[in-house]
Amino acid sequence: MLLHGAFADSRDWLPQLDGLSDDFTVVAWDAPGCGGSFDPPEDFGLAGYADCLADFIDALGLARPHVCGLSFGGGLAIELARRHRALPRSLVLASAYAGWAGSLGREEAERRRAEFLRNADRPLEDVVREFTTTLFTDSVPHEVVDEAVDVMLGATRAAGMRAMGNAFADADLRDALSSIDVPTLLIYGDADQRSPPSPVGEALHSGIPASRLIVFEGPGHVVNLEEPERFNEEVRSFLRGVA
């Protein structure tokens, strides 16, 4: 079960949908406010996303899926494990936070909230072009960035920006980490500007008992698109080892 980040939808996982489907049944959702999903209220909260995801998994008849989340999707995976503890079989948390408040502190969380709410009222193309400068390193091929921009322009709506910005600014998941009792893989890029592996990834790793931390040399925030082959192989190896 693949959970995308903000300014995205299920198409952010195309390299994983293609690369992992030979070994696994792979599903990627459009979170509320993104892609083809419904527009949530501004106060939907991370709990609202997690309960919606649990209903989605149940509707598909997926029994204890492996749950992989990127960025906002990583925090959502943690919240899912807290609210629906028996549901995930394992977690893969890529470029993840324990919520903005939990990983970055209240001041930075409020700055990012204000940025998301302000951007909801700006021309989307301007917002997306600015946002991508914080996602990718300069070495990423232009076509990869251009494809991501196309997805972001088609996936993003003002309602999603407001709901996600509020949900993640309010989220402090640090108290949920110690209760995660399923195998957990953490993947970060060492050039990540938005959720740097030190201290963000290291704090999640130290807080989650059954976790393993991998830091890729080179990539930024969207590690699954910058290093899709290595990302897929690390996930494949991890999932094969989960009972």
PyMOL commands that set and color helices and strands:
alter all, ss='L'
color gray80, all
select helices_A, chain A and resi 10-19+45-60+72-83+99-104+106-119+124-132+142-155+158-170+174-177+197-207+223-226+228-240
alter helices_A, ss='H'
color red, helices_A
select strands_A, chain A and resi 2-3+66-70+90-94+184-189+211-216
alter strands_A, ss='S'
color yellow, strands_A
deselect
rebuild
show_as cartoon
